[in-house]
């Protein structure tokens, strides 16, 4: 790898054997002259930690169908490049769409097919540089402002059964609250307490960072700076504490740990939304008693009905505030479905609960948006589910403003 102190390299190709991509070699020489080098996959992981890597603007990862067995290593290369602030261009020949999608989701910035179309590599490099120059400054941090908001509204979201849309509701409600006003929108923090299978990071295409585990492991020493470092932002509007990168036991954290994190979050955010695991744990009581509203998602089926009864019995036996529960019916029947509405009424009467929120079936755009890491408000604004969640966010915000004015 040719490099001198006077002419540091600004890019690298990373491949199993760059000689298999002769057109890429020609295009790199055309675009960068001598200011580039070549690395193997394992070499790249070591090189990124060297001082020489600080001059890199981007890397071009070249793969073909034989490299699909190395997706885990490729993901590590992309992740480490992103961590070092190095852009990633993915060059692929005869690679399956699922593999491409996985690598792009892991942080590749540009994709160029191989054989390279004429001028396409230079165009991709130019796009990366323009994005870097035009990158907006991060939105104002709630930690750097004197406008302290006090105790934010705490909203819990608990699934009564698996697949009832709790995370979909939590993510999209958080986004709708964060964008409910064009100017001076409320500060919103979304916390994923699904320590084992939490998927908020997936729904928003955010990285899971090791610092999250470190935060939960030692909340005694947590301060505002540590809490801030554990957060990631979505579109500079929504702050997120993702689930840890590893699957951890639910008893890793205690009610005291949860209380400390909620206290610091509520000091700096207007709304704190907690996506709960489906299992009741010792700190469920902590969130239920602290929350203003505790949403419970269910569907129009027997498992949801039975679990709702069991949940009510469990909370009553511990003398917990079940009046905070707000039942949200997922995939609710349409307005014209009279038979379905009759079933909803019977469900409500038999369980002796009020089903205050009915969320319509959003169809395939809901799962597609989750797979793409995008809230419905961005990818399917006219979707009926998105409209209903937006109405819920608006009513919550209006209620909060009225309470603030009254106080």
C-alpha positions in Angstrom: 0.0 0.0 0.0 1.7 3.1 -1.2 1.6 6.0 1.3 3.9 8.8 2.3 3.6 11.4 5.1 3.1 14.1 2.5 0.4 12.3 0.6 -1.9 10.2 2.9 -4.4 7.9 1.3 -8.0 9.1 1.3 -9.7 5.8 0.4 -9.3 2.1 0.3 -10.8 -0.8 -1.6 -11.7 -3.8 0.6 -12.2 -7.1 -1.0 -11.3 -10.8 -1.0 -9.1 -10.1 -4.1 -9.2 -6.7 -5.7 -7.8 -8.3 -9.0 -11.3 -9.8 -9.5 -12.5 -6.2 -9.9 -10.2 -4.7 -12.5 -12.7 -2.1 -13.5 -12.8 -0.8 -9.9 -9.0 -0.5 -9.9 -9.2 1.6 -13.1 -11.9 3.8 -11.7 -10.1 4.3 -8.3 -7.0 5.4 -10.2 -9.0 7.8 -12.3 -10.8 9.3 -9.3 -8.0 9.4 -6.8 -4.7 8.8 -8.6 -2.2 7.4 -6.1 -4.1 8.4 -3.0 -5.8 5.0 -2.3 -4.9 1.6 -1.1 -6.2 -2.0 -0.9 -7.1 -4.2 2.0 -8.5 -7.6 2.7 -11.5 -8.1 4.9 -9.6 -9.1 8.1 -6.8 -6.5 7.3 -9.5 -3.8 7.3 -10.6 -4.5 10.8 -7.1 -4.1 12.1 -6.3 -1.1 9.8 -9.2 1.0 11.0 -7.7 1.2 14.5 -4.3 2.5 13.1 -3.4 6.2 13.0 -3.1 6.0 9.2 -6.8 5.4 8.9 -7.6 8.9 10.2 -7.1 10.3 6.7 -9.7 8.0 5.1 -12.7 9.6 3.6 -14.3 6.4 2.4 -13.8 2.7 1.6 -15.1 0.8 -1.4 -16.1 -2.7 -0.3 -16.2 -5.0 -3.4 -18.0 -8.3 -3.1 -19.5 -11.0 -5.3 -21.8 -14.0 -4.7 -18.9 -16.0 -3.1 -18.7 -13.4 -0.3 -22.2 -13.9 0.9 -20.9 -16.4 3.5 -19.0 -13.5 5.1 -21.9 -11.2 5.8 -21.1 -11.2 9.6 -17.5 -10.0 9.0 -18.7 -7.5 6.3 -21.1 -6.1 8.8 -18.3 -5.7 11.3 -16.2 -3.9 8.7 -19.1 -1.5 7.9 -19.9 -0.9 11.5 -16.2 -0.1 12.4 -15.9 2.2 9.4 -19.0 4.1 10.5 -17.7 4.3 14.1 -14.5 5.9 12.7 -16.5 8.4 10.6 -15.5 6.7 7.3 -18.1 6.5 4.5 -18.8 3.2 2.8 -19.5 2.5 -0.9 -20.7 -1.0 -1.6 -19.6 -2.5 -5.0 -21.5 -5.7 -5.6 -21.7 -8.3 -8.5 -24.3 -11.1 -8.5 -25.1 -10.6 -4.9 -28.6 -11.5 -3.6 -31.1 -8.7 -2.8 -31.4 -9.9 0.8 -27.6 -9.7 1.3 -27.5 -6.2 -0.2 -30.4 -5.1 2.0 -28.7 -6.4 5.1 -25.4 -4.7 4.3 -27.1 -1.4 3.5 -29.1 -1.6 6.7 -25.8 -2.0 8.6 -24.5 1.3 7.4 -23.3 1.3 3.8 -23.9 4.8 2.4 -23.8 4.1 -1.4 -24.4 1.1 -3.6 -22.8 0.7 -7.1 -23.3 -2.5 -9.2 -20.4 -4.2 -10.8 -19.4 -4.0 -13.6 -19.2 -0.4 -12.8 -21.3 1.9 -15.1 -19.1 4.6 -16.6 -18.5 7.5 -14.2 -20.7 6.0 -11.5 -17.9 5.5 -8.9 -16.9 9.2 -9.3 -20.5 10.2 -9.0 -20.9 8.2 -5.8 -17.8 9.8 -4.3 -19.1 13.2 -5.2 -22.5 12.5 -3.6 -20.7 11.4 -0.4 -18.6 14.6 -0.3 -21.7 16.8 -0.9 -23.6 15.0 1.9 -20.6 15.6 4.2 -20.5 19.3 3.3 -24.2 19.8 3.6 -24.7 17.7 6.7 -26.9 19.7 9.1 -25.7 20.4 12.6 -27.3 18.2 15.2 -30.6 19.5 16.6 -30.2 21.3 19.9 -29.5 19.0 22.7 -31.9 19.0 25.7 -28.8 18.7 27.8 -27.3 22.0 26.6 -30.2 24.3 27.3 -31.3 26.3 30.2 -34.9 25.8 29.3 -35.5 23.0 31.8 -38.8 21.3 31.2 -39.2 19.6 34.6 -41.0 16.3 34.9 -41.9 15.0 31.5 -45.0 13.0 30.8 -44.3 9.2 31.1 -46.2 6.9 28.8 -45.8 3.1 29.0 -46.7 0.7 26.2 -47.3 -2.9 27.2 -48.3 -5.8 24.9 -51.0 -8.0 26.3 -50.0 -10.7 23.8 -47.2 -11.1 21.3 -47.7 -9.4 17.9 -50.3 -6.9 19.1 -48.4 -3.9 17.8 -47.0 -2.5 21.0 -43.6 -1.5 19.5 -45.3 -0.2 16.4 -47.5 2.0 18.6 -44.6 3.1 20.8 -42.3 4.0 17.9 -44.9 5.9 15.8 -46.4 7.6 18.8 -43.0 8.9 19.8 -42.3 10.1 16.3 -45.7 11.8 16.0 -45.2 13.6 19.3 -41.7 14.7 18.3 -43.2 16.3 15.1 -46.6 17.3 16.4 -45.7 21.0 15.9 -43.7 22.5 13.1 -42.0 24.9 15.5 -41.0 24.2 19.1 -42.0 20.6 19.0 -41.8 18.8 22.3 -38.7 16.9 23.3 -39.3 13.2 23.1 -37.3 10.3 24.4 -38.2 6.7 23.5 -36.8 4.0 25.9 -36.7 0.3 24.8 -36.9 -1.9 27.9 -37.2 -5.1 25.9 -33.8 -6.3 27.1 -34.1 -9.6 25.2 -36.1 -9.0 22.1 -36.5 -5.2 22.0 -36.8 -4.0 18.4 -37.1 -0.2 18.5 -33.6 0.0 17.1 -34.7 -2.1 14.1 -37.9 -0.1 13.6 -35.8 3.1 13.4 -32.7 1.6 11.8 -30.5 2.7 14.7 -27.3 1.1 15.9 -27.3 -0.9 19.2 -24.4 0.5 21.2 -22.4 -1.2 23.9 -22.7 1.9 26.1 -26.4 1.0 26.7 -25.4 -2.2 28.6 -22.7 -0.2 30.5 -25.4 2.3 31.5 -27.8 -0.3 32.8 -25.0 -2.2 34.6 -24.1 0.7 36.8 -26.8 3.3 37.1 -25.4 4.4 40.5 -22.6 6.2 38.7 -24.8 7.5 35.8 -24.8 11.2 35.3 -26.3 13.4 32.5 -23.2 12.9 30.3 -23.3 9.1 30.5 -27.1 9.1 29.8 -26.6 11.4 26.8 -23.9 9.2 25.4 -26.2 6.2 25.6 -28.8 7.9 23.5 -29.0 7.9 19.7 -31.1 10.3 17.6 -33.5 9.6 14.8 -33.6 12.4 12.2 -32.4 14.9 14.9 -35.9 15.0 16.4 -36.4 11.8 18.4 -34.0 10.6 21.1 -33.8 6.9 21.7 -32.3 4.6 24.4 -32.2 1.3 22.4 -32.2 -2.2 23.9 -28.6 -3.5 24.5 -26.8 -5.2 21.7 -26.8 -8.6 23.4 -29.8 -10.6 24.7 -29.8 -10.0 28.5 -31.9 -11.4 31.4 -34.8 -9.2 32.4 -33.7 -9.3 36.0 -30.4 -7.6 35.0 -32.0 -4.3 36.1 -33.8 -3.5 39.3 -36.6 -1.1 40.1 -34.0 1.3 41.4 -32.1 1.3 38.1 -35.3 2.0 36.2 -36.2 4.8 38.6 -32.8 6.5 38.1 -33.0 6.4 34.3 -36.7 7.6 34.2 -35.9 10.4 36.6 -33.1 11.8 34.4 -35.1 11.3 31.2 -38.1 13.1 32.6 -36.0 16.0 33.7 -34.9 16.7 30.2 -37.7 15.6 28.0 -41.4 16.6 27.6 -42.4 13.1 26.8 -40.8 9.8 27.8 -42.3 6.7 26.1 -41.3 3.3 27.4 -41.7 0.2 25.2 -42.2 -2.6 27.6 -41.4 -6.3 27.3 -44.5 -8.7 27.1 -43.4 -10.2 30.4 -44.4 -8.7 33.8 -41.2 -8.1 35.8 -40.3 -6.6 39.1 -39.9 -3.1 37.6 -43.2 -3.2 35.7 -44.7 -1.7 38.9 -42.1 1.1 38.8 -43.2 2.3 35.4 -46.9 1.7 36.0 -47.0 3.8 39.1 -44.9 6.6 37.6 -46.7 6.7 34.3 -49.5 9.1 33.5 -50.9 6.7 31.0 -50.1 3.0 30.5 -51.2 1.7 27.1 -52.0 -2.0 26.7 -52.3 -3.4 23.2 -54.5 -6.3 22.4 -56.4 -7.9 19.5 -59.8 -9.2 18.9 -59.0 -12.8 19.8 -59.2 -15.2 22.7 -55.6 -15.1 23.8 -55.8 -11.3 24.2 -59.1 -11.6 26.2 -57.6 -14.2 28.5 -54.4 -12.3 29.0 -56.3 -9.1 29.7 -58.2 -10.8 32.5 -55.0 -12.3 34.0 -53.3 -8.9 33.8 -56.2 -7.2 35.7 -56.1 -9.9 38.4 -52.4 -9.6 38.8 -52.5 -5.8 39.2 -55.5 -5.9 41.5 -53.8 -8.5 43.7 -50.9 -6.1 44.2 -53.2 -3.1 44.6 -51.6 -1.3 41.6 -53.3 1.5 39.8 -55.2 -0.3 37.0 -57.1 3.0 36.3 -54.0 4.1 34.4 -54.4 1.3 31.8 -55.7 2.4 28.4 -56.5 -0.5 26.2 -55.6 -0.2 22.5 -57.3 -2.6 20.1 -54.9 -3.4 17.2 -56.3 -4.3 13.8 -59.7 -2.9 14.9 -62.7 -3.5 12.5 -63.5 -0.9 9.9 -66.3 1.6 10.4 -68.6 -0.3 8.1 -67.9 -3.7 9.8 -70.9 -3.9 12.0 -70.3 -7.5 13.0 -66.7 -6.6 14.0 -67.9 -3.6 16.1 -70.4 -5.9 17.9 -67.6 -8.3 18.8 -65.6 -5.3 20.2 -68.5 -4.3 22.3 -68.9 -7.9 23.7 -65.2 -8.1 24.4 -65.2 -4.8 26.3 -68.3 -5.8 28.3 -67.1 -9.3 29.1 -63.7 -8.0 30.3 -65.2 -5.0 32.0 -62.7 -2.7 30.3 -63.0 0.4 28.1 -61.3 0.1 24.8 -60.5 3.7 24.2 -58.2 3.5 21.3 -59.0 1.5 18.2 -56.1 1.2 15.8 -57.0 0.1 12.2 -55.1 -2.5 10.2 -52.4 -0.6 8.3 -51.6 -3.5 6.1 -48.3 -4.2 4.5 -46.9 -0.6 4.7 -46.6 -1.1 8.5 -44.2 -4.1 8.2 -42.5 -2.5 5.3 -41.8 0.7 7.2 -40.5 -1.3 10.1 -38.2 -3.3 7.9 -36.9 -0.1 6.3 -36.4 1.6 9.7 -38.8 4.4 9.0 -41.9 5.7 10.9 -45.2 5.6 9.1 -45.3 9.4 9.2 -42.3 9.4 6.8 -43.1 6.5 4.5 -46.9 6.2 4.5 -48.4 9.4 5.8 -51.9 8.6 4.5 -51.9 5.1 6.0 -55.0 4.7 8.3 -52.9 3.4 11.2 -50.6 6.4 10.9 -53.6 8.8 10.9 -55.0 7.3 14.0 -51.7 7.4 15.9 -51.2 11.0 14.8 -54.7 11.8 16.2 -53.7 10.1 19.5 -50.5 12.1 19.7 -52.3 15.4 18.9 -54.9 14.7 21.6 -52.2 13.8 24.2 -50.2 16.9 23.4 -53.2 19.2 23.5 -54.2 17.6 26.9 -50.7 18.2 28.2 -50.7 21.8 27.1 -54.0 22.5 28.7 -52.8 20.9 32.0 -49.7 23.1 31.8 -51.7 26.2 31.2 -54.0 25.4 34.1 -51.1 24.9 36.4 
